[in-house]
Amino acid sequence: MTRTLVVRAAAGAEIEAAAGWYERRQPDLGGDFVVEVEATFARVLNAPFQFAVLKAGDPFRRALVERFPYHVFFEVLEDRVVVVAVAHERRRPGYWRRRDPG
């Protein structure tokens, strides 16, 4: 079955904010961040079940973003993969859990 990728608006805003932060630190680093996030999305969409569930009974899974300290949190549904957050691994852990899933 082919699933589509849905990136929630809040997750998209997180990507933009992080890319802007990296870009202000070093030219082109923000673009590199976006490329790595998109590569993570591709891995998730290609094989979503390779990523572990956060804890038993939890619908969310986590994929690490290469080169950057970020995780992509997502839910696998029948016809789509829904990205609910692109979060820094150490800042405000779990803040995104209040968001509506899929």
C-alpha positions in Angstrom: 0.0 0.0 0.0 1.2 3.5 -0.9 0.8 6.0 1.9 1.0 9.8 1.5 3.0 12.0 3.8 1.1 14.7 5.7 3.1 17.3 7.6 1.0 19.1 10.1 1.2 22.9 10.0 2.9 23.0 13.5 5.6 20.6 12.3 6.1 22.7 9.2 6.5 25.8 11.3 9.1 24.0 13.5 11.1 23.1 10.4 11.1 26.7 9.2 12.1 28.1 12.6 14.9 25.6 13.0 16.1 26.2 9.4 16.1 29.9 10.1 18.1 29.5 13.3 20.7 27.4 11.6 20.9 29.8 8.6 21.6 32.7 10.9 24.5 30.7 12.4 26.1 29.7 9.1 25.2 30.3 5.5 23.6 27.3 3.8 23.2 25.3 7.1 19.5 26.0 7.2 19.2 24.5 3.7 21.2 21.5 4.9 18.8 21.1 7.7 15.8 21.1 5.4 17.5 18.5 3.1 18.1 16.2 6.0 14.5 16.6 7.3 13.2 15.8 3.8 15.5 12.7 3.7 14.1 11.6 7.0 10.6 12.0 5.6 11.5 9.8 2.7 12.9 7.1 5.0 9.7 7.3 7.1 7.4 7.1 4.1 9.4 4.2 2.6 9.4 2.0 5.7 7.4 3.6 8.5 7.3 0.4 10.6 11.1 0.3 10.9 10.9 3.0 13.5 10.0 2.0 17.0 6.9 3.1 18.8 7.7 5.4 21.6 6.1 3.2 24.2 3.6 0.4 24.3 0.1 1.6 23.3 1.5 4.9 21.9 0.5 5.6 18.3 3.7 7.8 17.7 7.0 6.7 16.3 10.3 8.6 16.1 12.9 9.0 13.4 16.2 10.7 14.0 17.3 13.5 11.6 20.9 12.9 10.4 23.5 15.5 11.3 21.1 17.5 13.5 19.8 17.0 17.0 16.1 16.7 15.8 13.5 14.0 15.8 10.5 13.5 13.5 7.5 12.3 15.4 4.8 10.7 13.3 1.8 8.4 13.3 1.2 5.7 10.7 -2.4 5.5 9.5 -3.9 3.2 6.9 -3.5 5.6 4.0 -1.0 8.2 5.3 1.9 9.0 7.6 1.2 12.1 9.7 4.1 14.1 10.9 3.0 15.8 14.1 6.4 17.4 15.2 9.9 18.0 14.2 11.4 18.6 17.6 14.9 19.2 19.1 16.0 16.2 21.0 16.6 18.1 24.3 14.4 21.2 24.3 10.9 20.9 25.9 10.6 17.1 25.6 7.1 15.9 24.9 5.6 19.3 24.3 4.1 18.1 21.0 2.0 15.4 22.7 -0.8 17.9 23.2 -1.3 18.1 19.5 -4.1 16.2 17.7 -2.8 13.0 16.2 -3.5 11.9 12.6 
